[in-house]
């Protein structure tokens, strides 16, 4: 569902940042350990360019998110990873599919589960693994098998990983335990706009992590993705210059190329600077640039202050135009401002408490709370607060 585009993206970005605690790519363990991470987030946004109502109208949205992540190292060879989560979503924007403020689409939820196993090949430096994921919401469900292989050198100063993931999505409305038809805007249900309801996404990524010296490390993360099938959102409206309305129509395939470079630098004994640049291109006509910086500062042995900032800029997709400006003879068209020319920034502050002590066999490793503010050039604004907890057993 398109309403989750920004909320889930920001939540995922926070989870990625939370999860990158160790600068070493691989830590050898001789005994069984279990690392447990929990994330609780609240996200709220508002704007006036809802794609559901053709590029005009409220984008009011709230998301309550809970996730649990478990990494179990059976021994120095075998590992297991599992992640499960639930998002409760309240969206006035999507409620306008039926123009009824009391309809069932006012509140929705998303549930997901991902699990994988890995095995180190003794004496070779190689680790291989497979994973699978499942996710569903009222307007889609998704299955995602994947695999990866990685290699670390003997002193663990360099690691590369090659990963492949495929997602099979069904975009029909899911109600009372069974798949229904595609959901179109209320006044446009006189015909079937699409003869397909599936989407397939293929993702191939590579990462190279290198320790430069005792104070500096660098990461290089290129990737490629290809999508085919129904890439339009069936309940997005588009209005034309003759004041007629249609359902959003996008090409049936999309090719994407993201490339990210990250540099981590220790500045003194209390300060780390993490920076990255990301370039993105796709054949919809979008080119994007992202710059991000995060700077953890140790206030004491157990308390760290973490300011962060991210700036972003993208060009518009070839098929985007605002409300009422599309030509009637266009083949593809959208008024989704996610695909418009835009600039944005996100800034915030985190505080981490890491006592590294505990009782018995369980160690409470850290707690972190973060606040972030997000603003886009189309006047969409968002606020998010997150609580992260981490234990090791």
C-alpha positions as CSV (number, residue, x, y, z in Angstrom):
1,X,0.0,0.0,0.0
2,X,1.5,3.3,-1.1
3,X,0.6,5.0,2.2
4,X,3.4,3.1,3.9
5,X,6.1,4.4,1.5
6,X,7.6,7.0,3.8
7,X,6.7,5.6,7.2
8,X,8.2,2.1,6.6
9,X,11.2,3.6,4.9
10,X,12.1,5.8,7.8
11,X,11.5,3.1,10.3
12,X,13.7,0.7,8.3
13,X,16.4,3.4,8.1
14,X,16.3,3.8,11.9
15,X,16.5,0.0,12.4
16,X,19.5,-0.2,10.1
17,X,21.3,2.5,12.0
18,X,20.5,0.8,15.3
19,X,21.7,-2.5,14.1
20,X,25.2,-1.4,13.0
21,X,26.9,-1.5,16.3
22,X,30.1,-3.3,15.6
23,X,32.7,-1.9,13.2
24,X,34.1,-5.4,12.6
25,X,32.4,-7.4,9.9
26,X,32.7,-10.8,11.6
27,X,33.2,-11.7,15.3
28,X,34.3,-15.3,16.0
29,X,32.5,-16.9,18.9
30,X,33.4,-20.2,20.6
31,X,30.2,-20.5,22.6
32,X,26.5,-20.2,21.9
33,X,25.1,-16.7,22.2
34,X,21.8,-15.1,21.4
35,X,21.4,-11.4,20.7
36,X,17.9,-9.9,21.0
37,X,16.9,-6.5,19.7
38,X,13.5,-4.8,20.2
39,X,12.4,-1.6,18.4
40,X,9.3,0.4,19.3
41,X,8.4,3.4,17.1
42,X,5.7,6.0,16.6
43,X,5.6,7.9,13.3
44,X,3.2,10.7,12.3
45,X,3.1,12.7,9.1
46,X,0.9,15.3,7.4
47,X,0.8,16.9,4.0
48,X,-1.6,18.0,1.2
49,X,-0.7,15.9,-1.8
50,X,-2.4,12.5,-1.4
51,X,-2.0,10.2,-4.4
52,X,-5.3,8.6,-3.4
53,X,-7.2,11.7,-4.3
54,X,-5.1,12.7,-7.3
55,X,-2.3,14.7,-5.8
56,X,-4.6,16.9,-3.6
57,X,-5.9,16.2,-0.2
58,X,-4.6,15.1,3.2
59,X,-1.7,12.8,3.7
60,X,-2.4,12.4,7.4
61,X,-0.8,9.2,8.7
62,X,0.2,7.6,12.0
63,X,2.1,4.3,12.4
64,X,2.7,2.4,15.6
65,X,5.5,-0.1,15.0
66,X,7.0,-3.0,17.0
67,X,9.7,-5.3,15.9
68,X,11.8,-8.1,17.4
69,X,15.1,-9.3,16.0
70,X,17.0,-12.4,17.2
71,X,20.5,-13.5,16.2
72,X,21.6,-16.8,17.5
73,X,25.2,-18.0,17.1
74,X,25.0,-21.7,17.7
75,X,28.8,-22.0,17.6
76,X,31.6,-20.6,15.4
77,X,30.1,-22.2,12.3
78,X,26.3,-22.1,12.5
79,X,24.0,-19.0,13.0
80,X,20.3,-18.3,12.8
81,X,18.5,-14.9,12.3
82,X,14.8,-14.1,12.7
83,X,12.9,-10.8,12.6
84,X,9.2,-10.3,13.2
85,X,7.2,-7.1,13.3
86,X,3.8,-5.5,13.4
87,X,2.8,-2.0,12.2
88,X,-0.6,-0.5,13.1
89,X,-1.4,2.2,10.5
90,X,-4.1,4.9,10.7
91,X,-4.5,6.8,7.5
92,X,-7.1,9.5,6.6
93,X,-5.6,9.6,3.1
94,X,-6.3,5.9,2.3
95,X,-9.7,6.2,3.9
96,X,-10.6,8.4,0.9
97,X,-10.7,5.4,-1.4
98,X,-14.4,5.3,-0.6
99,X,-14.8,8.9,0.4
100,X,-16.1,7.6,3.7
101,X,-14.3,8.7,6.9
102,X,-15.7,5.7,8.8
103,X,-14.6,3.0,6.3
104,X,-12.5,0.1,7.3
105,X,-9.5,1.5,5.5
106,X,-9.2,4.2,8.3
107,X,-7.1,1.7,10.3
108,X,-4.9,-1.0,8.9
109,X,-2.0,-3.2,10.0
110,X,1.1,-4.8,8.4
111,X,2.7,-7.9,9.8
112,X,6.0,-9.5,8.6
113,X,8.4,-12.3,9.4
114,X,11.9,-13.0,8.1
115,X,14.2,-15.9,9.0
116,X,17.5,-17.2,7.8
117,X,20.3,-19.5,8.5
118,X,24.0,-19.2,7.9
119,X,27.0,-21.5,7.9
120,X,30.7,-20.7,8.0
121,X,32.8,-23.0,5.9
122,X,35.8,-23.9,8.2
123,X,39.2,-22.9,7.0
124,X,38.0,-21.0,4.0
125,X,36.7,-17.6,5.3
126,X,33.4,-18.1,3.4
127,X,29.9,-18.0,4.9
128,X,26.8,-18.9,3.0
129,X,23.2,-18.6,4.0
130,X,19.5,-18.6,2.9
131,X,16.5,-16.8,4.1
132,X,12.8,-16.3,3.6
133,X,10.3,-13.6,4.3
134,X,6.5,-13.2,4.5
135,X,4.6,-9.9,4.8
136,X,0.9,-9.0,4.5
137,X,-1.4,-6.0,4.7
138,X,-5.0,-5.5,3.6
139,X,-4.0,-4.7,0.0
140,X,-1.1,-7.1,-0.6
141,X,0.9,-10.1,0.6
142,X,4.4,-10.9,-0.3
143,X,6.8,-13.9,-0.2
144,X,10.6,-13.4,-0.4
145,X,13.2,-16.1,-0.7
146,X,16.9,-15.1,-0.7
147,X,20.5,-16.3,-0.4
148,X,23.9,-14.8,0.3
149,X,27.5,-15.6,0.4
150,X,30.3,-13.7,2.1
151,X,34.0,-13.9,2.7
152,X,36.3,-12.5,5.4
153,X,40.1,-12.4,5.3
154,X,42.1,-14.0,8.0
155,X,42.5,-10.8,10.1
156,X,38.9,-9.8,9.6
157,X,39.8,-6.4,8.1
158,X,38.0,-7.0,4.8
159,X,34.6,-8.6,4.1
160,X,32.6,-8.8,0.9
161,X,29.0,-10.1,0.6
162,X,26.9,-11.0,-2.4
163,X,23.1,-11.3,-1.8
164,X,20.1,-12.0,-3.9
165,X,16.5,-11.6,-2.9
166,X,13.2,-12.1,-4.8
167,X,9.8,-10.8,-3.8
168,X,6.5,-12.2,-5.1
169,X,3.6,-9.8,-4.4
170,X,-0.1,-10.3,-4.7
171,X,-1.8,-6.8,-4.8
172,X,-5.4,-8.0,-4.4
173,X,-7.4,-6.9,-1.3
174,X,-7.1,-9.4,1.5
175,X,-10.3,-9.7,3.5
176,X,-11.8,-12.4,5.8
177,X,-8.8,-14.7,5.2
178,X,-9.0,-14.8,1.4
179,X,-8.0,-12.8,-1.6
180,X,-10.5,-10.5,-3.1
181,X,-10.3,-8.4,-6.3
182,X,-8.2,-5.3,-6.8
183,X,-9.6,-2.3,-5.0
184,X,-10.2,0.8,-7.2
185,X,-11.5,4.3,-6.1
186,X,-15.2,4.1,-5.3
187,X,-16.4,6.0,-8.4
188,X,-14.2,4.1,-10.8
189,X,-15.4,0.5,-10.2
190,X,-17.4,0.3,-13.3
191,X,-14.6,-1.5,-15.1
192,X,-11.5,-3.6,-14.5
193,X,-8.6,-1.2,-15.1
194,X,-5.9,-3.9,-14.9
195,X,-5.7,-7.5,-16.1
196,X,-2.8,-8.4,-13.7
197,X,-2.6,-8.4,-9.9
198,X,1.0,-9.7,-9.3
199,X,4.3,-8.0,-9.0
200,X,7.8,-9.6,-8.9
201,X,10.9,-7.8,-7.6
202,X,14.5,-9.1,-8.1
203,X,17.2,-7.6,-6.0
204,X,21.0,-8.2,-6.3
205,X,23.4,-6.5,-4.0
206,X,27.1,-6.5,-3.2
207,X,28.9,-5.0,-0.3
208,X,32.6,-4.5,0.4
209,X,33.8,-3.6,3.9
210,X,37.4,-2.6,4.4
211,X,39.3,-1.5,7.5
212,X,41.7,1.2,6.4
213,X,43.5,1.7,9.7
214,X,42.7,1.7,13.4
215,X,40.6,4.8,13.1
216,X,38.9,4.5,9.7
217,X,36.8,2.0,7.8
218,X,35.0,2.3,4.4
219,X,32.1,0.4,2.9
220,X,31.0,0.2,-0.8
221,X,27.4,-1.0,-1.5
222,X,26.3,-1.2,-5.2
223,X,23.1,-3.0,-6.2
224,X,20.6,-3.6,-9.0
225,X,16.9,-4.2,-8.9
226,X,14.2,-5.1,-11.5
227,X,10.5,-5.1,-11.0
228,X,7.8,-6.5,-13.3
229,X,4.0,-6.9,-13.2
230,X,1.5,-4.4,-11.7
231,X,3.6,-1.4,-10.6
232,X,0.6,1.0,-10.4
233,X,-1.4,1.4,-7.1
234,X,-5.0,0.6,-8.1
235,X,-6.6,3.0,-5.7
236,X,-4.6,6.1,-6.8
237,X,-6.6,8.6,-8.7
238,X,-5.2,10.8,-11.6
239,X,-7.1,13.8,-13.0
240,X,-6.5,15.2,-16.5
241,X,-6.8,18.6,-18.1
242,X,-10.3,17.8,-19.3
243,X,-11.3,17.2,-15.7
244,X,-11.8,13.5,-16.2
245,X,-10.4,11.0,-13.7
246,X,-8.7,7.6,-14.2
247,X,-6.7,5.1,-12.1
248,X,-2.9,5.6,-12.0
249,X,-1.2,3.8,-14.8
250,X,2.6,3.1,-14.8
251,X,4.8,0.9,-17.0
252,X,4.9,-2.8,-16.2
253,X,8.6,-2.9,-15.5
254,X,11.2,-0.9,-13.6
255,X,14.9,-1.1,-13.5
256,X,16.8,0.5,-10.5
257,X,20.5,1.1,-9.7
258,X,21.4,2.2,-6.2
259,X,25.1,2.7,-5.1
260,X,26.1,3.7,-1.6
261,X,29.5,4.6,-0.1
262,X,30.0,4.8,3.7
263,X,33.0,6.1,5.7
264,X,33.4,5.7,9.5
265,X,36.1,7.7,11.2
266,X,37.1,7.7,14.9
267,X,38.0,11.3,15.9
268,X,39.6,11.1,19.3
269,X,38.6,8.6,21.9
270,X,35.0,9.9,22.4
271,X,33.8,10.9,18.9
272,X,32.9,8.8,15.8
273,X,31.8,10.3,12.5
274,X,29.7,8.1,10.2
275,X,29.0,9.5,6.7
276,X,27.5,8.1,3.6
277,X,26.6,9.1,0.1
278,X,24.0,7.3,-2.0
279,X,23.3,7.6,-5.7
280,X,20.1,6.2,-7.3
281,X,18.9,5.9,-10.9
282,X,15.9,4.2,-12.5
283,X,14.3,4.0,-15.9
284,X,11.2,5.9,-14.8
285,X,13.4,9.0,-15.1
286,X,14.3,9.5,-11.4
287,X,17.9,10.3,-10.4
288,X,18.5,10.9,-6.7
289,X,21.3,11.9,-4.3
290,X,21.5,11.3,-0.6
291,X,24.0,12.7,1.9
292,X,23.9,11.5,5.5
293,X,26.0,12.1,8.6
294,X,25.8,10.7,12.2
295,X,28.2,11.6,14.9
296,X,28.1,9.6,18.2
297,X,29.7,11.5,21.0
298,X,30.6,9.7,24.3
299,X,29.5,11.8,27.3
300,X,30.7,9.1,29.7
301,X,31.6,5.4,29.7
302,X,27.9,4.4,29.4
303,X,26.1,7.4,27.8
304,X,26.4,8.5,24.2
305,X,24.8,11.4,22.4
306,X,24.0,10.8,18.7
307,X,23.1,13.8,16.5
308,X,22.3,13.0,12.8
309,X,21.2,14.6,9.6
310,X,20.3,13.5,6.1
311,X,19.6,15.5,3.0
312,X,18.0,14.2,-0.2
313,X,17.2,15.4,-3.7
314,X,15.6,13.7,-6.7
315,X,14.3,14.5,-10.2
316,X,10.7,13.7,-11.2
317,X,9.6,10.6,-13.0
318,X,8.7,11.0,-16.6
319,X,5.1,10.1,-15.9
320,X,4.4,12.5,-13.1
321,X,2.3,15.6,-13.3
322,X,0.3,17.4,-10.6
323,X,-3.5,17.4,-10.3
324,X,-5.3,18.2,-13.5
325,X,-2.2,18.7,-15.7
326,X,-2.0,15.3,-17.5
327,X,-2.8,15.2,-21.2
328,X,-5.6,12.9,-22.1
329,X,-3.5,11.0,-24.7
330,X,-0.7,10.0,-22.3
331,X,0.0,6.3,-22.0
332,X,1.3,6.4,-18.5
333,X,0.4,8.8,-15.7
334,X,0.7,9.4,-12.0
335,X,0.1,12.2,-9.5
336,X,2.0,10.5,-6.7
337,X,4.4,13.1,-5.2
338,X,6.8,10.3,-4.2
339,X,7.6,10.4,-7.9
340,X,7.8,14.2,-8.2
341,X,10.9,16.4,-8.2
342,X,11.6,17.0,-4.5
343,X,14.2,17.8,-1.9
344,X,14.0,16.7,1.8
345,X,16.0,16.7,5.0
346,X,15.8,14.7,8.2
347,X,17.5,15.6,11.4
348,X,17.3,14.4,14.9
349,X,19.0,13.3,18.1
350,X,19.5,10.0,19.9
351,X,20.7,9.1,23.4
352,X,22.2,5.7,24.1
353,X,22.7,4.0,27.5
354,X,25.0,1.0,27.4
355,X,26.0,-0.4,30.8
356,X,27.3,-3.7,29.4
357,X,26.4,-5.5,32.6
358,X,23.8,-7.9,33.8
359,X,22.9,-10.8,36.1
360,X,23.4,-14.5,35.4
361,X,23.7,-15.5,31.8
362,X,21.8,-12.5,30.4
363,X,23.5,-9.1,29.7
364,X,21.6,-5.9,29.0
365,X,23.7,-4.3,26.4
366,X,22.1,-1.0,25.5
367,X,19.0,1.2,25.3
368,X,18.6,4.0,22.8
369,X,15.9,6.6,22.3
370,X,15.7,8.7,19.1
371,X,13.7,11.6,17.8
372,X,13.7,12.6,14.1
373,X,12.0,15.4,12.2
374,X,11.5,15.1,8.4
375,X,10.4,17.8,5.9
376,X,9.9,17.6,2.2
377,X,9.8,20.4,-0.4
378,X,6.2,19.6,-1.2
379,X,5.4,20.6,2.5
380,X,5.0,17.1,3.8
381,X,6.3,16.9,7.4
382,X,6.9,14.0,9.7
383,X,8.0,13.3,13.3
384,X,9.2,10.0,14.7
385,X,10.3,8.7,18.1
386,X,11.9,5.3,18.6
387,X,13.0,3.2,21.5
388,X,15.6,0.5,20.9
389,X,16.6,-2.2,23.4
390,X,19.3,-4.9,23.1
391,X,20.1,-7.9,25.2
392,X,22.6,-10.8,24.9
393,X,22.2,-14.2,26.4
